[in-house]
Amino acid sequence: KSVLINASERAMQSLEMSSSTLISEDDADRGREGESTSTRNGITLDEMLSLHVGENGKAQLRHFLLSSMAWVPAVMLTLMSVFTERTPEWRCTSDDNTLCGIGGNVTDICSLGDDDWEWEAKSASVVSEWDLVCNDAWKVSFADSMFFVGFFFGAGLLGQLADIKGRWVAMYTSLAIAATGAAASAASLGYWQYLIFKLPIGFGCGGIGVSSFVLSTEPLGAKWRAFLGIATQYWWASGICFMSGVAAVVTEWRTLTFFFVFLTGIYAIFSSPLVKESPRWLLISGDVEKAHAILTTYAKVNDKTIPPEGLPPLKLPNENSKTASIRELMPFPSLRRRLVAMAFIFFVNSMVYYGLSLNVGSLGGSIYLNNFLSGLVEMPSYAFAQFAVEAMGRQRTLVLLLAIAGIGCLISGFAQGTAKTVVALAGRFGIAASFNMIFLYTTELFPTVVRSAALGFCSLVARVSGIAAPQIIALQMFEPALPFLIFGGFAVAACVMATALPDTKGVTMEDTLEGAAAQSASLTDATNFTRLEESEEEEMLRV
């Protein structure tokens, strides 16, 4: 989720290098200067995909499915604490009939002496194995926050690795780090060892999505990237459903963790020879020959006709494309307000999503069924978001989804039993769909020169709120309804803030800060955003 935002930021950085300079292999070999015949005939990567390779052929679909499947091990290693850190069943062993007898009604183990109760299965979770209850209950949420601290750094540093060494290297390095950390945590001899190993798990998980998202979408044609980019999250939701079934069968936390590590290793071993490096990254890095070879392979698999002389030469994106820092956005009040609003919305989305994900154990009924339903409800939420942003517009869709999330969470704080589960799932629907669409919305709210910087800032804020989410869940020790009320209150506040944002559906994205500020200055009460009249648009195009 928040890693999707960071991954999308990486994608934008490579896709926005629209100003191009040709790289001709013959020119490089001969040391020529000036424009050659091959230079004049050179084409961009997107043109190559559209004209010669195919924008979404069999080769890209196979690559997309294999590389985006990394979201399954990512979600297993991210959310396995739902099961490995759950509070399992216990029984009263006291001889006092007022406690354990027919009339006994003790439901709080903290009111019993150490000899008056016992776990039904000591090895069921870290909570039961190390007695992380009562005065030590804080250690559970602290371990989850430690995971998100690692996630915070992993998303940034491994994202940089994806830019420097390649998407393929970053994805499999991230999988290896997360799996190694998980295996070490399963072998821990005590809580403090377990706590330390939560850092590398989070660090690796922070990098999996960053590299997987970019690796899976960069070989696609322009018109397919947004649609299939959102579709990567179906793997995430499927992974939630799958891990729920596995956890229902494998109930011992160490065995469950090792099994998830095993599945991660199986995926890495079998997919790594089949997944190729992103030709877009190779082109940006200057390895034109290898990018050309991969595109030629794609064209053959897609049954495209290749000229006898091979595919045309490629252009290399200009590394000197102008960008601006986030500070340069601050003098423009309208853009500054957008940044503050979207940063807060990112903060709330990350906090509420991970808060609801990690807190399914507080819902009535089976934790396995509740987690399965949570993953299941995300699938239609993605489809709804994809449809609604076009049918209703970006802003109205976001307001509606945050309202659903907020109301669902608030009602969950007061509801009981099945009703609590139902409204919590409604909240999950809203926040999952909201989290999925805010990337698209953010890219349209900011001009080209500052788009990546704005996304990066919002992604940073989102990762911070992930650290806070487990601590909010811990407040249920004082009042069970409190986490849901906090999540619901923040979601409603984000909903209110979203009403002040403009709708960007059908609006041409500006390239400069001045252009975006001027566009925003002509807001109207009816549309809350500038939609250029035909004459104005024609004049701009002429300019």
N, C-alpha and C positions, 0 to 999 in steps of 0.2 A: 504494500500500500504506500506508506511514505517512501519506500524504496522505489516504487513506480514513479513517483514524482521526480526523484533524483535521477532515475534512469532516463526519464523523458527529457530532463534538462540536458543530459549528455547527447541524446538524439538531436535536440534542437541545435546544439553547438555545431554538429557536423552538417546538419541539413541546411543551416542558414548561410553556409559559405557559398552563396549563389554567384558571387563575382569570381570568374574562373580564368586561369592561365593555362595554356596547353602544355602538356609534357609529351614530347615526342622522343621515343627511344632512339630513333636515328639521329635526331638533333643532339641528344646527350652523348651518343657515341662519337659523333664527328665533331662535337664542340661548336656547332653552328650557332650563329646569332641571327636574329630577325625571324621572319615568318617564312616557313617552308610550305610546300604543297600539303603535307600531312597536317601541318598546323592549321591551315585554313579549313581542312576537312574534319578536324577534331570535334568531338561532341561531349556533352556532359554525361555523367553517370545516369541521371534520370532519363535523358534522351536515349542512351544506350538501352536502358530497360524497356522503354516504350517502343522503340523502333526495331530492336534486334534480338533482345533476350526474352522479353515478356515481363509484365509487371507483377504477375501473380501466377506463374506457371507451376508445373509439378515440382520442379527443383526448389523453388522458393517455399512452396507449401510444405515439402518434406523438411526443409531446413527450419522453417518456422515452427513446426510441430515438435521437432527434436530439441531445438534450443529453448523454446518457451516452456517445455516440460520441466525445466529446472525449477519452475515455481512450485512444483509438487514437493521435492525435498526441502525447498525453502520454507514452505508453510509447515511441514512436519517438524522441522527443527526450530521454527519460530514459536509455534503454538503447542508443542508437546508438553509444556509445563502445565497446560490445562489438566492433563492426566497425571503427569509425574509429580505434581505439587498439589494434588487434590487432597482433601481431608477424607480419608476412607471411613468405613464403618467401624464402630467400636461397641463394646458391650460392658455393662455394669457387672462387677464381680463382688460387690459388697454384700455382707451378710445382713445388712440393715434392710428389712423389708420395706421400710418407708422410702428407701431409695430405689431398690432393685426389685421389690416384690410386686405383687399384683397391683397394688395401689401406687407404686413408684412412678414418678413422672419427671425424672431428671433428664434433661436434654443438653445440659451444659457440663462438659467434662471438667471445666475449670472449678466447678462447685464441689467436685469430688476429691478425695485424697488420692495419692499416687497408687495406693493398693486397692482402690475401690473400682477400678476400671482397667480395661486392656483393649488393644487393637485386635480386630478379628484377623487381620493379616499384616504383620509387622513390616513386610517388605513391599507393601502395596504402593507406597509413595515416599518421597523424602520427608513428608510431614509425619508419617507413622514411624519411619525408620529412625528418625532423629528427634522425635517428639516435639515438633515445631508447632506447639499449641500454647494457648494462654500467654504467659510472659514471653515466650519465644515465637509467637505467631508473626511478629514483625519481620522475622528473618525470611519468610516466604516472599513477601512483597519486595523486600530488599534485594533478593536474588533476581527477581524479575526486572527490577530497575537496573541492576548491574548488566543484565542482558542488553537493555536498551542503551546503556552507556557504550557498550561495545558496538552496538548497531550504529550509534551516532558517528563513531570514528570510522567504522568499516564502510559505511555508505560514501563517506568523503574520500578516504584514502584508496579504497579499492576502485572507486569511480575514477580516480586519477590514474590508477594502474590500467584501467580499461582504455584511457586516452593515450597512455604512453606505450604500453606493451601490447595492446590489442584486446578486443572484447573476449575472444576465445581464452586467452591466457587468464584474464581477470575472472571469468566465470568459473573455470575449473579450479583456479587457485582459491576462490571464495568457497566453493563446495568442499575442497580439501580442508580448509581452516575450520569451517563450521562443523564438519563431520569429525575431525580430530578432537575439537573441543567437546563435542557431545560424547564421544567415546570416553574421553578422560573424565568427564563429569559422571558418567555411569560407573566408572571404576573408583570414584572418590571414596575415601575412608571416613570422611566426616563432612559436616556442613561447610566449614571454611574452605576446604578443598573444592567442594562443589561450587561455592560462590565464585572462586577465582576462575574456574573453567566456564562460567557463564559469560565471561568477557569474550573469549575467542569464538564462542558459539554466536553471540550477537554480532561480533566483528565480521565473521564470515557471511552470516545471513544478510548483513547490510550490503554486501557486495554482490550477492547472487542475483538479486532482482535488477540491480543497476546494469550489470553486464548482459544478463539474459534478455532483458527488454530491448536493449539497443541492438544486440547481436541478431535477435529474431526479426526485427522490423526494418533494419537498414537495407537489406537486399530487396525489399518490396518496392513497387512503384508508388509514386506519391499518393495516388488516390486510394491506396489500400492501407497505408501506414496507420492512419488514425483508427480505422475500423478494426483492423487486426491487432493494433496496439491495445485497444480496450479488451479485445477477445483473449489476450494473454491471461487475464484475470480469471477466466473460466477454469484454468488449471489450478489456480489458488483455491477457488471454491471447491473444486473436485477433490483437491488434497485434503481439505477440512473434512469432507464427507468420508473419504477413504481412511484417514487416520482415526476417525471415530470408531469405525468398524474394527480396525486393528486393535485399538486400545480396549475395546469391549472383550476381546479374546485374550490379549496379552496384558494381564492385569498387574504384573510385577514391574515396577518402574525402571529398574536397571535393564531387564530384558527388553522392555519396550523401547528404551533409548537405543540399545545396541541394534535392535531390529531396524529402527529408522536410519541409523548410521549405515547398516548393511544395504538398505534400499538406495541410499544416496550413493554409495560406492558402486552398486550395480548400474545405476543410471549413468554415472560418470564414465565407467569402463566401456559400456556399450555405445554411448552417444558420442564420446570424444573423437573417435576416428571418422565419424560421419558428418559432424558439424564443422563447417569451414569458417575461416575468419571472414569478417565483414569486408566485402570489396570496397565499401565506402571508406572504412578506416584505412585500408591498405592504400587507397588512392590519396587520402589526406596525408598519410605517412610517407608518400613518395614511392611506394613499391607498386608502380604502375603495371609492371610485367605480371606480377602475381594476381593483382586485381583483374587484369585482362584475362588471365588463364581461368580464374574462377567463373567469370562471366561467360566465357566461351563454353565451359562445362555446363553451366546453367542453360545456355541456349540450346545445346545438344539434347539435354534431358527434356527440355520443353518443346523439342521437335521443331526448332526454328531453323531456317535455311541460313547457312553461314557462307559468305562469299569465299571464293578460292583464296583470296589474299588475306582472309581472316576478318575479324570484326574491326570496325574503324578505331583509330586511336582515341584516347580519352583525354579530357582536360583535367588538370589538377586544380582543386579549389584554392583560391588565393588566401594564404595564411595571414595576410595583412588586412583582412576584413575588419572594418571599423566596429568596435563595440564600446559600450560605456559602462562605468561602474555604477553601483547602486546609489552612490553619493550624488551622481550627476542627475538623478531623477528627483532629488529632494526639492529643488527650487520650483518645481511645477506642482502647485497645490492639488490639482485634479489627479495627477498620477501618484502623488504622495498618499492621497486618501485611498486610492485603489490598492496601493501596496500594503498599507496598514490593514485594510479590510480583508484582503486575501491572506495575509500572514495570519491574522486571527482565525479565519475560516480554516486554513490548513492546520493550525494549532488544535482547533476544536475537532476537526475530522480525525486526526491521528489519536487524540486523547480518547474520544468516544469510541472509535472503532476498536482500538486495542483494549480499552476498558471493558467493553461488552464482550469481546472475544475471550479475555482472560477470566471473566466473571460468570461464565455460564454455569459454574458449579453452585452458584447461589440461587439458581432458578429451581423450581420444584420439579420432582421427577428424576429420571435418569440423566446423568451428566453426559453419557454417550449419545443418547437420543437428542438431547438439547444441542450438543455440539454438531451433530449430523444435520439437524434442522437449520442451524445457523449457517452452515455452508450451503445447504440446499436453497435457502431463501436468497442467498447472494446472487445465484444464477439469474433469476428473473429480474433482479435489481439492476444488473449490468445491461440486460436487454432493454429495460425500461429507460435507463439513462441514455442509451444510444438512440432510442426513438424520440424521447422527449426533448432532447436538446435541439432537434431539428423541427419538431412539431410545435413546441411551446416556446422555444428560445432558451438561451443559456441561463439567464438570470431567474426567470420564473421557475425553471426546472430546479435550480439550486435552492431557491426559497422553499419550494414544495418539499423537497427531499429533507432539508434540514428541519422543517416543521414536523414532518413525519418522525424523524429521529428524535427530536426534542419531546414531542408529545408522548411517543412510545416509552421513552426513558422515564419521564415524569410519572406516567401512570404506573409503570413497573414498580416505582418506589412505594406505591400504596396497595397494589394488587397482590393477590395471594393465589397459590396453586397454579392451575392451568392458565387462568387469566393472566397471571404474571408472565408466564412463558410466551403467550401469544403476543402481548403488547411489546415485550422485549424483542421478539423476532421482528415485529413491525419496525421498531427502532433500528434494528440491525439492517433491515432492508433499506431504510432511508439513508443511513450513514454510509453503507457500502456503496450505494449508487452515487451518493454525493462525492465520496472520496475518489470514485472512478472518473467523474466528469470534470473535477476542478482543474486538472492539468490542461485540458482543451480550453477551458474558459480563461485560465491565466495567460496562456500563450496569445490569446486574442485581445487581452486587456492592455498589453504593454507593447511598445514599438520594438522593432527588430533589434536596434542597437543595445537595448537593455533587457531584452526578453529572457535570456539565459541567466542574467544576474538576478532578475526578479524571481525566477523559478528557484534559483539556488538559495536565495534568502528565505523564501517560503518553505522550501524543503528543510532547511536548517531548523526553523521554528517548529515544524512538524516533528522532527526527531526529538527535540527537547520535550515536547508534550508526551511523547511515548515513554520517556523516563518517568514522568509524573503519574501516568495512568495507574501503575500498580500501587502507588502510595494512596491514591484516591480510593482504590478498592479496599485497601487496608482499613479505611475508616468504618467499614461495616462492623468492625469489632465493637464500636461504640453505638452505632445505630445501623441496622441492616439496610434501611432504605436510603441512607445518605449517599452512597456512590451513584445510584440511579438518579437521585435528585440533582446531584452536581453535574453529571453528564447531560441530563435533560436541560438544566438551566443554561449550560454553556451552549448547547445546540440551539436553543431558542434565541440566545443572544446573537449567535452567528447568523441565524435566520433573519433577525432584525437588521443586522449589519449588511447582509446580502441585498436587502431591498434598496439600499442606496447605490448599488453598483449598476452600471449601464448594461444593457443587453447587447451582445456583439454578433448575434446571428445576422449573416449577410452583409456585415460591415467590412470594408477593406482595411486590412491591418496596415498601420503606418510604419515607416522605417525609422523616422527620427523622433526625438523627444519633442521638438518644437511642433512637428506635424501632429503628433498624438495629443499634445496640449491644445492645439488650435481646434482639432476635431472635437475634443471634449468640451471646449468652450461654447459650442453651438448646441448644447443640450436643449431639448424641448420637454415640456411637461408631459406631452402625449407619448413620446417614445423613450424619453430618458437617455437618448443617445442620438448622435448625428447619423442620419441616413441621407446621403448626398442626393440632391435632385439630379435628374439626368443631365441637365445642362452643366451643372457644376462638375459632375463626374467626367463629362466629355472634355471640359476645360482642363481638369487635372490630368487626364490621360494625354492631352495634347502637350501639356507642359512636361 
